Amino acid sequence: MKAAIICSPGDLKITDTEDPVCPSGGALLKVLACAVCGTDVKMLEHGHRDLRYPRIPGHEVTAEIIEMGDDLVPWYPGIS
């Protein structure tokens, strides 16, 4: 999959990454749209004391559920 990755302050690269795997107790999502917030922009421009590189920014997403872990409440793949 393609991802925007912050490699260091001021260094953003678009690159291929490994496809994610559904975590135990989690869900695997197909991201349909993603936004970055002001904090993401600040982390790109100036870094952040708690940030570890490399980092894929963006956490405001609209997504489709592709797969679910065993112990999640019943959602259904294909419903966004």
mmCIF file of the N, C-alpha and C atoms, coordinates in Angstrom:
data_MODEL
# 
_entry.id   MODEL 
# 
loop_
_atom_site.group_PDB 
_atom_site.id 
_atom_site.type_symbol 
_atom_site.label_atom_id 
_atom_site.label_alt_id 
_atom_site.label_comp_id 
_atom_site.label_asym_id 
_atom_site.label_entity_id 
_atom_site.label_seq_id 
_atom_site.pdbx_PDB_ins_code 
_atom_site.Cartn_x 
_atom_site.Cartn_y 
_atom_site.Cartn_z 
_atom_site.occupancy 
_atom_site.B_iso_or_equiv 
_atom_site.pdbx_formal_charge 
_atom_site.auth_seq_id 
_atom_site.auth_comp_id 
_atom_site.auth_asym_id 
_atom_site.auth_atom_id 
_atom_site.pdbx_PDB_model_num 
ATOM 1   N N  . MET A 1 1  ? 0.842   -1.173  0.000  1.00 0.00 ? 1  MET A N  1 
ATOM 2   C CA . MET A 1 1  ? 0.000   0.000   0.000  1.00 0.00 ? 1  MET A CA 1 
ATOM 3   C C  . MET A 1 1  ? 0.885   1.232   0.000  1.00 0.00 ? 1  MET A C  1 
ATOM 4   N N  . LYS A 1 2  ? 0.369   2.338   -0.460 1.00 0.00 ? 2  LYS A N  1 
ATOM 5   C CA . LYS A 1 2  ? 1.081   3.610   -0.441 1.00 0.00 ? 2  LYS A CA 1 
ATOM 6   C C  . LYS A 1 2  ? 0.792   4.315   0.876  1.00 0.00 ? 2  LYS A C  1 
ATOM 7   N N  . ALA A 1 3  ? 1.792   5.014   1.401  1.00 0.00 ? 3  ALA A N  1 
ATOM 8   C CA . ALA A 1 3  ? 1.613   5.773   2.632  1.00 0.00 ? 3  ALA A CA 1 
ATOM 9   C C  . ALA A 1 3  ? 2.515   6.998   2.612  1.00 0.00 ? 3  ALA A C  1 
ATOM 10  N N  . ALA A 1 4  ? 2.034   8.061   3.231  1.00 0.00 ? 4  ALA A N  1 
ATOM 11  C CA . ALA A 1 4  ? 2.863   9.242   3.483  1.00 0.00 ? 4  ALA A CA 1 
ATOM 12  C C  . ALA A 1 4  ? 3.563   8.981   4.812  1.00 0.00 ? 4  ALA A C  1 
ATOM 13  N N  . ILE A 1 5  ? 4.877   9.068   4.828  1.00 0.00 ? 5  ILE A N  1 
ATOM 14  C CA . ILE A 1 5  ? 5.645   8.750   6.034  1.00 0.00 ? 5  ILE A CA 1 
ATOM 15  C C  . ILE A 1 5  ? 6.518   9.939   6.412  1.00 0.00 ? 5  ILE A C  1 
ATOM 16  N N  . ILE A 1 6  ? 6.386   10.382  7.670  1.00 0.00 ? 6  ILE A N  1 
ATOM 17  C CA . ILE A 1 6  ? 7.285   11.413  8.187  1.00 0.00 ? 6  ILE A CA 1 
ATOM 18  C C  . ILE A 1 6  ? 8.549   10.689  8.625  1.00 0.00 ? 6  ILE A C  1 
ATOM 19  N N  . CYS A 1 7  ? 9.661   10.987  7.948  1.00 0.00 ? 7  CYS A N  1 
ATOM 20  C CA . CYS A 1 7  ? 10.937  10.332  8.248  1.00 0.00 ? 7  CYS A CA 1 
ATOM 21  C C  . CYS A 1 7  ? 11.720  11.099  9.306  1.00 0.00 ? 7  CYS A C  1 
ATOM 22  N N  . SER A 1 8  ? 11.580  12.410  9.325  1.00 0.00 ? 8  SER A N  1 
ATOM 23  C CA . SER A 1 8  ? 12.196  13.311  10.293 1.00 0.00 ? 8  SER A CA 1 
ATOM 24  C C  . SER A 1 8  ? 11.525  14.661  10.099 1.00 0.00 ? 8  SER A C  1 
ATOM 25  N N  . PRO A 1 9  ? 11.733  15.630  11.006 1.00 0.00 ? 9  PRO A N  1 
ATOM 26  C CA . PRO A 1 9  ? 11.100  16.932  10.808 1.00 0.00 ? 9  PRO A CA 1 
ATOM 27  C C  . PRO A 1 9  ? 11.429  17.495  9.416  1.00 0.00 ? 9  PRO A C  1 
ATOM 28  N N  . GLY A 1 10 ? 10.388  17.859  8.674  1.00 0.00 ? 10 GLY A N  1 
ATOM 29  C CA . GLY A 1 10 ? 10.555  18.423  7.344  1.00 0.00 ? 10 GLY A CA 1 
ATOM 30  C C  . GLY A 1 10 ? 10.752  17.408  6.234  1.00 0.00 ? 10 GLY A C  1 
ATOM 31  N N  . ASP A 1 11 ? 10.760  16.119  6.555  1.00 0.00 ? 11 ASP A N  1 
ATOM 32  C CA . ASP A 1 11 ? 11.023  15.076  5.556  1.00 0.00 ? 11 ASP A CA 1 
ATOM 33  C C  . ASP A 1 11 ? 9.828   14.129  5.463  1.00 0.00 ? 11 ASP A C  1 
ATOM 34  N N  . LEU A 1 12 ? 8.963   14.366  4.457  1.00 0.00 ? 12 LEU A N  1 
ATOM 35  C CA . LEU A 1 12 ? 7.796   13.542  4.213  1.00 0.00 ? 12 LEU A CA 1 
ATOM 36  C C  . LEU A 1 12 ? 7.977   12.834  2.885  1.00 0.00 ? 12 LEU A C  1 
ATOM 37  N N  . LYS A 1 13 ? 7.800   11.510  2.891  1.00 0.00 ? 13 LYS A N  1 
ATOM 38  C CA . LYS A 1 13 ? 7.951   10.725  1.672  1.00 0.00 ? 13 LYS A CA 1 
ATOM 39  C C  . LYS A 1 13 ? 6.682   9.918   1.430  1.00 0.00 ? 13 LYS A C  1 
ATOM 40  N N  . ILE A 1 14 ? 6.311   9.780   0.167  1.00 0.00 ? 14 ILE A N  1 
ATOM 41  C CA . ILE A 1 14 ? 5.236   8.882   -0.232 1.00 0.00 ? 14 ILE A CA 1 
ATOM 42  C C  . ILE A 1 14 ? 5.933   7.604   -0.697 1.00 0.00 ? 14 ILE A C  1 
ATOM 43  N N  . THR A 1 15 ? 5.597   6.484   -0.070 1.00 0.00 ? 15 THR A N  1 
ATOM 44  C CA . THR A 1 15 ? 6.310   5.252   -0.362 1.00 0.00 ? 15 THR A CA 1 
ATOM 45  C C  . THR A 1 15 ? 5.394   4.045   -0.232 1.00 0.00 ? 15 THR A C  1 
ATOM 46  N N  . ASP A 1 16 ? 5.836   2.924   -0.778 1.00 0.00 ? 16 ASP A N  1 
ATOM 47  C CA . ASP A 1 16 ? 5.120   1.667   -0.591 1.00 0.00 ? 16 ASP A CA 1 
ATOM 48  C C  . ASP A 1 16 ? 5.476   1.101   0.777  1.00 0.00 ? 16 ASP A C  1 
ATOM 49  N N  . THR A 1 17 ? 4.474   0.581   1.469  1.00 0.00 ? 17 THR A N  1 
ATOM 50  C CA . THR A 1 17 ? 4.693   -0.066  2.761  1.00 0.00 ? 17 THR A CA 1 
ATOM 51  C C  . THR A 1 17 ? 4.046   -1.444  2.716  1.00 0.00 ? 17 THR A C  1 
ATOM 52  N N  . GLU A 1 18 ? 4.352   -2.257  3.710  1.00 0.00 ? 18 GLU A N  1 
ATOM 53  C CA . GLU A 1 18 ? 3.733   -3.576  3.782  1.00 0.00 ? 18 GLU A CA 1 
ATOM 54  C C  . GLU A 1 18 ? 2.243   -3.439  4.075  1.00 0.00 ? 18 GLU A C  1 
ATOM 55  N N  . ASP A 1 19 ? 1.449   -4.343  3.517  1.00 0.00 ? 19 ASP A N  1 
ATOM 56  C CA . ASP A 1 19 ? 0.027   -4.345  3.831  1.00 0.00 ? 19 ASP A CA 1 
ATOM 57  C C  . ASP A 1 19 ? -0.151  -4.707  5.303  1.00 0.00 ? 19 ASP A C  1 
ATOM 58  N N  . PRO A 1 20 ? -1.064  -4.028  6.000  1.00 0.00 ? 20 PRO A N  1 
ATOM 59  C CA . PRO A 1 20 ? -1.268  -4.324  7.420  1.00 0.00 ? 20 PRO A CA 1 
ATOM 60  C C  . PRO A 1 20 ? -1.964  -5.668  7.611  1.00 0.00 ? 20 PRO A C  1 
ATOM 61  N N  . VAL A 1 21 ? -1.836  -6.200  8.814  1.00 0.00 ? 21 VAL A N  1 
ATOM 62  C CA . VAL A 1 21 ? -2.465  -7.463  9.211  1.00 0.00 ? 21 VAL A CA 1 
ATOM 63  C C  . VAL A 1 21 ? -3.456  -7.134  10.317 1.00 0.00 ? 21 VAL A C  1 
ATOM 64  N N  . CYS A 1 22 ? -4.594  -7.801  10.323 1.00 0.00 ? 22 CYS A N  1 
ATOM 65  C CA . CYS A 1 22 ? -5.593  -7.571  11.354 1.00 0.00 ? 22 CYS A CA 1 
ATOM 66  C C  . CYS A 1 22 ? -5.041  -7.993  12.718 1.00 0.00 ? 22 CYS A C  1 
ATOM 67  N N  . PRO A 1 23 ? -4.993  -7.052  13.684 1.00 0.00 ? 23 PRO A N  1 
ATOM 68  C CA . PRO A 1 23 ? -4.477  -7.403  15.004 1.00 0.00 ? 23 PRO A CA 1 
ATOM 69  C C  . PRO A 1 23 ? -5.514  -8.155  15.830 1.00 0.00 ? 23 PRO A C  1 
ATOM 70  N N  . SER A 1 24 ? -5.047  -8.958  16.769 1.00 0.00 ? 24 SER A N  1 
ATOM 71  C CA . SER A 1 24 ? -5.944  -9.645  17.687 1.00 0.00 ? 24 SER A CA 1 
ATOM 72  C C  . SER A 1 24 ? -6.712  -8.585  18.475 1.00 0.00 ? 24 SER A C  1 
ATOM 73  N N  . GLY A 1 25 ? -8.014  -8.713  18.531 1.00 0.00 ? 25 GLY A N  1 
ATOM 74  C CA . GLY A 1 25 ? -8.824  -7.745  19.261 1.00 0.00 ? 25 GLY A CA 1 
ATOM 75  C C  . GLY A 1 25 ? -9.035  -6.438  18.517 1.00 0.00 ? 25 GLY A C  1 
ATOM 76  N N  . GLY A 1 26 ? -8.644  -6.378  17.256 1.00 0.00 ? 26 GLY A N  1 
ATOM 77  C CA . GLY A 1 26 ? -8.774  -5.160  16.470 1.00 0.00 ? 26 GLY A CA 1 
ATOM 78  C C  . GLY A 1 26 ? -9.516  -5.398  15.181 1.00 0.00 ? 26 GLY A C  1 
ATOM 79  N N  . ALA A 1 27 ? -9.404  -4.435  14.304 1.00 0.00 ? 27 ALA A N  1 
ATOM 80  C CA . ALA A 1 27 ? -10.069 -4.532  13.008 1.00 0.00 ? 27 ALA A CA 1 
ATOM 81  C C  . ALA A 1 27 ? -9.120  -4.036  11.926 1.00 0.00 ? 27 ALA A C  1 
ATOM 82  N N  . LEU A 1 28 ? -9.242  -4.610  10.757 1.00 0.00 ? 28 LEU A N  1 
ATOM 83  C CA . LEU A 1 28 ? -8.486  -4.174  9.591  1.00 0.00 ? 28 LEU A CA 1 
ATOM 84  C C  . LEU A 1 28 ? -9.429  -3.336  8.740  1.00 0.00 ? 28 LEU A C  1 
ATOM 85  N N  . LEU A 1 29 ? -9.004  -2.127  8.410  1.00 0.00 ? 29 LEU A N  1 
ATOM 86  C CA . LEU A 1 29 ? -9.852  -1.193  7.683  1.00 0.00 ? 29 LEU A CA 1 
ATOM 87  C C  . LEU A 1 29 ? -9.269  -0.871  6.323  1.00 0.00 ? 29 LEU A C  1 
ATOM 88  N N  . LYS A 1 30 ? -10.137 -0.656  5.355  1.00 0.00 ? 30 LYS A N  1 
ATOM 89  C CA . LYS A 1 30 ? -9.743  -0.115  4.060  1.00 0.00 ? 30 LYS A CA 1 
ATOM 90  C C  . LYS A 1 30 ? -10.066 1.367   4.132  1.00 0.00 ? 30 LYS A C  1 
ATOM 91  N N  . VAL A 1 31 ? -9.038  2.193   4.165  1.00 0.00 ? 31 VAL A N  1 
ATOM 92  C CA . VAL A 1 31 ? -9.231  3.636   4.301  1.00 0.00 ? 31 VAL A CA 1 
ATOM 93  C C  . VAL A 1 31 ? -9.780  4.193   2.995  1.00 0.00 ? 31 VAL A C  1 
ATOM 94  N N  . LEU A 1 32 ? -10.897 4.887   3.095  1.00 0.00 ? 32 LEU A N  1 
ATOM 95  C CA . LEU A 1 32 ? -11.521 5.512   1.944  1.00 0.00 ? 32 LEU A CA 1 
ATOM 96  C C  . LEU A 1 32 ? -11.107 6.983   1.830  1.00 0.00 ? 32 LEU A C  1 
ATOM 97  N N  . ALA A 1 33 ? -10.905 7.629   2.979  1.00 0.00 ? 33 ALA A N  1 
ATOM 98  C CA . ALA A 1 33 ? -10.437 9.013   3.023  1.00 0.00 ? 33 ALA A CA 1 
ATOM 99  C C  . ALA A 1 33 ? -9.739  9.227   4.354  1.00 0.00 ? 33 ALA A C  1 
ATOM 100 N N  . CYS A 1 34 ? -8.714  10.057  4.366  1.00 0.00 ? 34 CYS A N  1 
ATOM 101 C CA . CYS A 1 34 ? -7.970  10.342  5.589  1.00 0.00 ? 34 CYS A CA 1 
ATOM 102 C C  . CYS A 1 34 ? -7.572  11.808  5.588  1.00 0.00 ? 34 CYS A C  1 
ATOM 103 N N  . ALA A 1 35 ? -7.644  12.434  6.734  1.00 0.00 ? 35 ALA A N  1 
ATOM 104 C CA . ALA A 1 35 ? -7.239  13.824  6.871  1.00 0.00 ? 35 ALA A CA 1 
ATOM 105 C C  . ALA A 1 35 ? -6.110  13.915  7.884  1.00 0.00 ? 35 ALA A C  1 
ATOM 106 N N  . VAL A 1 36 ? -5.351  14.965  7.804  1.00 0.00 ? 36 VAL A N  1 
ATOM 107 C CA . VAL A 1 36 ? -4.338  15.246  8.815  1.00 0.00 ? 36 VAL A CA 1 
ATOM 108 C C  . VAL A 1 36 ? -4.794  16.459  9.600  1.00 0.00 ? 36 VAL A C  1 
ATOM 109 N N  . CYS A 1 37 ? -4.445  16.488  10.865 1.00 0.00 ? 37 CYS A N  1 
ATOM 110 C CA . CYS A 1 37 ? -4.841  17.603  11.720 1.00 0.00 ? 37 CYS A CA 1 
ATOM 111 C C  . CYS A 1 37 ? -3.659  18.553  11.916 1.00 0.00 ? 37 CYS A C  1 
ATOM 112 N N  . GLY A 1 38 ? -3.903  19.632  12.622 1.00 0.00 ? 38 GLY A N  1 
ATOM 113 C CA . GLY A 1 38 ? -2.862  20.620  12.883 1.00 0.00 ? 38 GLY A CA 1 
ATOM 114 C C  . GLY A 1 38 ? -1.667  20.029  13.608 1.00 0.00 ? 38 GLY A C  1 
ATOM 115 N N  . THR A 1 39 ? -1.910  19.079  14.509 1.00 0.00 ? 39 THR A N  1 
ATOM 116 C CA . THR A 1 39 ? -0.805  18.448  15.226 1.00 0.00 ? 39 THR A CA 1 
ATOM 117 C C  . THR A 1 39 ? 0.071   17.644  14.266 1.00 0.00 ? 39 THR A C  1 
ATOM 118 N N  . ASP A 1 40 ? -0.548  16.962  13.293 1.00 0.00 ? 40 ASP A N  1 
ATOM 119 C CA . ASP A 1 40 ? 0.229   16.229  12.288 1.00 0.00 ? 40 ASP A CA 1 
ATOM 120 C C  . ASP A 1 40 ? 1.142   17.190  11.523 1.00 0.00 ? 40 ASP A C  1 
ATOM 121 N N  . VAL A 1 41 ? 0.615   18.338  11.148 1.00 0.00 ? 41 VAL A N  1 
ATOM 122 C CA . VAL A 1 41 ? 1.408   19.333  10.412 1.00 0.00 ? 41 VAL A CA 1 
ATOM 123 C C  . VAL A 1 41 ? 2.550   19.845  11.290 1.00 0.00 ? 41 VAL A C  1 
ATOM 124 N N  . LYS A 1 42 ? 2.266   20.124  12.563 1.00 0.00 ? 42 LYS A N  1 
ATOM 125 C CA . LYS A 1 42 ? 3.325   20.580  13.485 1.00 0.00 ? 42 LYS A CA 1 
ATOM 126 C C  . LYS A 1 42 ? 4.404   19.514  13.641 1.00 0.00 ? 42 LYS A C  1 
ATOM 127 N N  . MET A 1 43 ? 3.981   18.223  13.726 1.00 0.00 ? 43 MET A N  1 
ATOM 128 C CA . MET A 1 43 ? 4.963   17.139  13.853 1.00 0.00 ? 43 MET A CA 1 
ATOM 129 C C  . MET A 1 43 ? 5.840   17.070  12.616 1.00 0.00 ? 43 MET A C  1 
ATOM 130 N N  . LEU A 1 44 ? 5.256   17.283  11.436 1.00 0.00 ? 44 LEU A N  1 
ATOM 131 C CA . LEU A 1 44 ? 6.046   17.279  10.204 1.00 0.00 ? 44 LEU A CA 1 
ATOM 132 C C  . LEU A 1 44 ? 7.016   18.456  10.186 1.00 0.00 ? 44 LEU A C  1 
ATOM 133 N N  . GLU A 1 45 ? 6.531   19.622  10.533 1.00 0.00 ? 45 GLU A N  1 
ATOM 134 C CA . GLU A 1 45 ? 7.362   20.821  10.428 1.00 0.00 ? 45 GLU A CA 1 
ATOM 135 C C  . GLU A 1 45 ? 8.406   20.934  11.538 1.00 0.00 ? 45 GLU A C  1 
ATOM 136 N N  . HIS A 1 46 ? 8.030   20.555  12.772 1.00 0.00 ? 46 HIS A N  1 
ATOM 137 C CA . HIS A 1 46 ? 8.909   20.824  13.917 1.00 0.00 ? 46 HIS A CA 1 
ATOM 138 C C  . HIS A 1 46 ? 9.268   19.605  14.754 1.00 0.00 ? 46 HIS A C  1 
ATOM 139 N N  . GLY A 1 47 ? 8.673   18.451  14.458 1.00 0.00 ? 47 GLY A N  1 
ATOM 140 C CA . GLY A 1 47 ? 8.890   17.281  15.306 1.00 0.00 ? 47 GLY A CA 1 
ATOM 141 C C  . GLY A 1 47 ? 8.016   17.365  16.545 1.00 0.00 ? 47 GLY A C  1 
ATOM 142 N N  . HIS A 1 48 ? 8.185   16.418  17.434 1.00 0.00 ? 48 HIS A N  1 
ATOM 143 C CA . HIS A 1 48 ? 7.430   16.379  18.689 1.00 0.00 ? 48 HIS A CA 1 
ATOM 144 C C  . HIS A 1 48 ? 8.220   15.510  19.661 1.00 0.00 ? 48 HIS A C  1 
ATOM 145 N N  . ARG A 1 49 ? 8.233   15.893  20.922 1.00 0.00 ? 49 ARG A N  1 
ATOM 146 C CA . ARG A 1 49 ? 9.066   15.181  21.906 1.00 0.00 ? 49 ARG A CA 1 
ATOM 147 C C  . ARG A 1 49 ? 8.685   13.711  22.060 1.00 0.00 ? 49 ARG A C  1 
ATOM 148 N N  . ASP A 1 50 ? 7.423   13.358  21.810 1.00 0.00 ? 50 ASP A N  1 
ATOM 149 C CA . ASP A 1 50 ? 6.972   11.971  21.959 1.00 0.00 ? 50 ASP A CA 1 
ATOM 150 C C  . ASP A 1 50 ? 6.914   11.210  20.644 1.00 0.00 ? 50 ASP A C  1 
ATOM 151 N N  . LEU A 1 51 ? 7.322   11.835  19.543 1.00 0.00 ? 51 LEU A N  1 
ATOM 152 C CA . LEU A 1 51 ? 7.218   11.221  18.222 1.00 0.00 ? 51 LEU A CA 1 
ATOM 153 C C  . LEU A 1 51 ? 8.419   10.342  17.937 1.00 0.00 ? 51 LEU A C  1 
ATOM 154 N N  . ARG A 1 52 ? 8.147   9.158   17.451 1.00 0.00 ? 52 ARG A N  1 
ATOM 155 C CA . ARG A 1 52 ? 9.208   8.244   17.001 1.00 0.00 ? 52 ARG A CA 1 
ATOM 156 C C  . ARG A 1 52 ? 9.093   8.097   15.495 1.00 0.00 ? 52 ARG A C  1 
ATOM 157 N N  . TYR A 1 53 ? 10.226  8.196   14.837 1.00 0.00 ? 53 TYR A N  1 
ATOM 158 C CA . TYR A 1 53 ? 10.256  8.098   13.377 1.00 0.00 ? 53 TYR A CA 1 
ATOM 159 C C  . TYR A 1 53 ? 10.617  6.692   12.948 1.00 0.00 ? 53 TYR A C  1 
ATOM 160 N N  . PRO A 1 54 ? 10.160  6.256   11.797 1.00 0.00 ? 54 PRO A N  1 
ATOM 161 C CA . PRO A 1 54 ? 9.225   6.909   10.882 1.00 0.00 ? 54 PRO A CA 1 
ATOM 162 C C  . PRO A 1 54 ? 7.801   6.837   11.427 1.00 0.00 ? 54 PRO A C  1 
ATOM 163 N N  . ARG A 1 55 ? 6.948   7.736   10.944 1.00 0.00 ? 55 ARG A N  1 
ATOM 164 C CA . ARG A 1 55 ? 5.574   7.839   11.433 1.00 0.00 ? 55 ARG A CA 1 
ATOM 165 C C  . ARG A 1 55 ? 4.634   8.085   10.263 1.00 0.00 ? 55 ARG A C  1 
ATOM 166 N N  . ILE A 1 56 ? 3.531   7.344   10.198 1.00 0.00 ? 56 ILE A N  1 
ATOM 167 C CA . ILE A 1 56 ? 2.492   7.598   9.207  1.00 0.00 ? 56 ILE A CA 1 
ATOM 168 C C  . ILE A 1 56 ? 1.455   8.503   9.881  1.00 0.00 ? 56 ILE A C  1 
ATOM 169 N N  . PRO A 1 57 ? 1.317   9.754   9.418  1.00 0.00 ? 57 PRO A N  1 
ATOM 170 C CA . PRO A 1 57 ? 0.365   10.669  10.054 1.00 0.00 ? 57 PRO A CA 1 
ATOM 171 C C  . PRO A 1 57 ? -1.060  10.412  9.586  1.00 0.00 ? 57 PRO A C  1 
ATOM 172 N N  . GLY A 1 58 ? -1.992  11.030  10.270 1.00 0.00 ? 58 GLY A N  1 
ATOM 173 C CA . GLY A 1 58 ? -3.397  10.963  9.889  1.00 0.00 ? 58 GLY A CA 1 
ATOM 174 C C  . GLY A 1 58 ? -4.160  9.973   10.730 1.00 0.00 ? 58 GLY A C  1 
ATOM 175 N N  . HIS A 1 59 ? -5.165  10.453  11.405 1.00 0.00 ? 59 HIS A N  1 
ATOM 176 C CA . HIS A 1 59 ? -5.963  9.554   12.229 1.00 0.00 ? 59 HIS A CA 1 
ATOM 177 C C  . HIS A 1 59 ? -7.456  9.844   12.110 1.00 0.00 ? 59 HIS A C  1 
ATOM 178 N N  . GLU A 1 60 ? -7.819  10.816  11.307 1.00 0.00 ? 60 GLU A N  1 
ATOM 179 C CA . GLU A 1 60 ? -9.226  11.083  11.039 1.00 0.00 ? 60 GLU A CA 1 
ATOM 180 C C  . GLU A 1 60 ? -9.572  10.357  9.741  1.00 0.00 ? 60 GLU A C  1 
ATOM 181 N N  . VAL A 1 61 ? -10.254 9.222   9.859  1.00 0.00 ? 61 VAL A N  1 
ATOM 182 C CA . VAL A 1 61 ? -10.473 8.390   8.676  1.00 0.00 ? 61 VAL A CA 1 
ATOM 183 C C  . VAL A 1 61 ? -11.944 8.055   8.470  1.00 0.00 ? 61 VAL A C  1 
ATOM 184 N N  . THR A 1 62 ? -12.270 7.808   7.224  1.00 0.00 ? 62 THR A N  1 
ATOM 185 C CA . THR A 1 62 ? -13.502 7.146   6.834  1.00 0.00 ? 62 THR A CA 1 
ATOM 186 C C  . THR A 1 62 ? -13.047 5.842   6.210  1.00 0.00 ? 62 THR A C  1 
ATOM 187 N N  . ALA A 1 63 ? -13.597 4.724   6.684  1.00 0.00 ? 63 ALA A N  1 
ATOM 188 C CA . ALA A 1 63 ? -13.058 3.443   6.255  1.00 0.00 ? 63 ALA A CA 1 
ATOM 189 C C  . ALA A 1 63 ? -14.144 2.381   6.170  1.00 0.00 ? 63 ALA A C  1 
ATOM 190 N N  . GLU A 1 64 ? -13.802 1.328   5.469  1.00 0.00 ? 64 GLU A N  1 
ATOM 191 C CA . GLU A 1 64 ? -14.651 0.148   5.351  1.00 0.00 ? 64 GLU A CA 1 
ATOM 192 C C  . GLU A 1 64 ? -13.990 -0.963  6.164  1.00 0.00 ? 64 GLU A C  1 
ATOM 193 N N  . ILE A 1 65 ? -14.783 -1.684  6.960  1.00 0.00 ? 65 ILE A N  1 
ATOM 194 C CA . ILE A 1 65 ? -14.253 -2.805  7.734  1.00 0.00 ? 65 ILE A CA 1 
ATOM 195 C C  . ILE A 1 65 ? -13.982 -3.961  6.781  1.00 0.00 ? 65 ILE A C  1 
ATOM 196 N N  . ILE A 1 66 ? -12.741 -4.440  6.758  1.00 0.00 ? 66 ILE A N  1 
ATOM 197 C CA . ILE A 1 66 ? -12.345 -5.553  5.898  1.00 0.00 ? 66 ILE A CA 1 
ATOM 198 C C  . ILE A 1 66 ? -12.318 -6.868  6.677  1.00 0.00 ? 66 ILE A C  1 
ATOM 199 N N  . GLU A 1 67 ? -11.804 -6.800  7.909  1.00 0.00 ? 67 GLU A N  1 
ATOM 200 C CA . GLU A 1 67 ? -11.648 -8.012  8.726  1.00 0.00 ? 67 GLU A CA 1 
ATOM 201 C C  . GLU A 1 67 ? -11.704 -7.597  10.188 1.00 0.00 ? 67 GLU A C  1 
ATOM 202 N N  . MET A 1 68 ? -12.184 -8.512  11.040 1.00 0.00 ? 68 MET A N  1 
ATOM 203 C CA . MET A 1 68 ? -12.287 -8.216  12.466 1.00 0.00 ? 68 MET A CA 1 
ATOM 204 C C  . MET A 1 68 ? -11.629 -9.294  13.299 1.00 0.00 ? 68 MET A C  1 
ATOM 205 N N  . GLY A 1 69 ? -11.046 -8.869  14.431 1.00 0.00 ? 69 GLY A N  1 
ATOM 206 C CA . GLY A 1 69 ? -10.494 -9.814  15.384 1.00 0.00 ? 69 GLY A CA 1 
ATOM 207 C C  . GLY A 1 69 ? -11.612 -10.602 16.050 1.00 0.00 ? 69 GLY A C  1 
ATOM 208 N N  . ASP A 1 70 ? -11.271 -11.683 16.711 1.00 0.00 ? 70 ASP A N  1 
ATOM 209 C CA . ASP A 1 70 ? -12.259 -12.591 17.287 1.00 0.00 ? 70 ASP A CA 1 
ATOM 210 C C  . ASP A 1 70 ? -13.089 -11.995 18.416 1.00 0.00 ? 70 ASP A C  1 
ATOM 211 N N  . ASP A 1 71 ? -12.515 -11.103 19.209 1.00 0.00 ? 71 ASP A N  1 
ATOM 212 C CA . ASP A 1 71 ? -13.207 -10.666 20.413 1.00 0.00 ? 71 ASP A CA 1 
ATOM 213 C C  . ASP A 1 71 ? -13.766 -9.249  20.322 1.00 0.00 ? 71 ASP A C  1 
ATOM 214 N N  . LEU A 1 72 ? -14.214 -8.844  19.143 1.00 0.00 ? 72 LEU A N  1 
ATOM 215 C CA . LEU A 1 72 ? -14.852 -7.542  18.984 1.00 0.00 ? 72 LEU A CA 1 
ATOM 216 C C  . LEU A 1 72 ? -16.359 -7.692  18.912 1.00 0.00 ? 72 LEU A C  1 
ATOM 217 N N  . VAL A 1 73 ? -17.061 -6.600  19.232 1.00 0.00 ? 73 VAL A N  1 
ATOM 218 C CA . VAL A 1 73 ? -18.517 -6.623  19.101 1.00 0.00 ? 73 VAL A CA 1 
ATOM 219 C C  . VAL A 1 73 ? -18.875 -6.865  17.639 1.00 0.00 ? 73 VAL A C  1 
ATOM 220 N N  . PRO A 1 74 ? -20.035 -7.410  17.364 1.00 0.00 ? 74 PRO A N  1 
ATOM 221 C CA . PRO A 1 74 ? -20.350 -7.799  15.983 1.00 0.00 ? 74 PRO A CA 1 
ATOM 222 C C  . PRO A 1 74 ? -20.622 -6.627  15.040 1.00 0.00 ? 74 PRO A C  1 
ATOM 223 N N  . TRP A 1 75 ? -19.600 -6.251  14.287 1.00 0.00 ? 75 TRP A N  1 
ATOM 224 C CA . TRP A 1 75 ? -19.754 -5.369  13.130 1.00 0.00 ? 75 TRP A CA 1 
ATOM 225 C C  . TRP A 1 75 ? -19.652 -6.289  11.936 1.00 0.00 ? 75 TRP A C  1 
ATOM 226 N N  . TYR A 1 76 ? -19.965 -5.805  10.795 1.00 0.00 ? 76 TYR A N  1 
ATOM 227 C CA . TYR A 1 76 ? -19.976 -6.669  9.628  1.00 0.00 ? 76 TYR A CA 1 
ATOM 228 C C  . TYR A 1 76 ? -19.088 -6.121  8.514  1.00 0.00 ? 76 TYR A C  1 
ATOM 229 N N  . PRO A 1 77 ? -18.158 -6.937  8.005  1.00 0.00 ? 77 PRO A N  1 
ATOM 230 C CA . PRO A 1 77 ? -17.307 -6.480  6.901  1.00 0.00 ? 77 PRO A CA 1 
ATOM 231 C C  . PRO A 1 77 ? -18.146 -5.915  5.755  1.00 0.00 ? 77 PRO A C  1 
ATOM 232 N N  . GLY A 1 78 ? -17.653 -4.829  5.186  1.00 0.00 ? 78 GLY A N  1 
ATOM 233 C CA . GLY A 1 78 ? -18.336 -4.197  4.066  1.00 0.00 ? 78 GLY A CA 1 
ATOM 234 C C  . GLY A 1 78 ? -19.229 -3.047  4.465  1.00 0.00 ? 78 GLY A C  1 
ATOM 235 N N  . ILE A 1 79 ? -19.490 -2.850  5.763  1.00 0.00 ? 79 ILE A N  1 
ATOM 236 C CA . ILE A 1 79 ? -20.322 -1.733  6.216  1.00 0.00 ? 79 ILE A CA 1 
ATOM 237 C C  . ILE A 1 79 ? -19.389 -0.637  6.728  1.00 0.00 ? 79 ILE A C  1 
ATOM 238 N N  . SER A 1 80 ? -19.532 0.555   6.181  1.00 0.00 ? 80 SER A N  1 
ATOM 239 C CA . SER A 1 80 ? -18.663 1.659   6.626  1.00 0.00 ? 80 SER A CA 1 
ATOM 240 C C  . SER A 1 80 ? -19.419 2.589   7.533  1.00 0.00 ? 80 SER A C  1 
# 
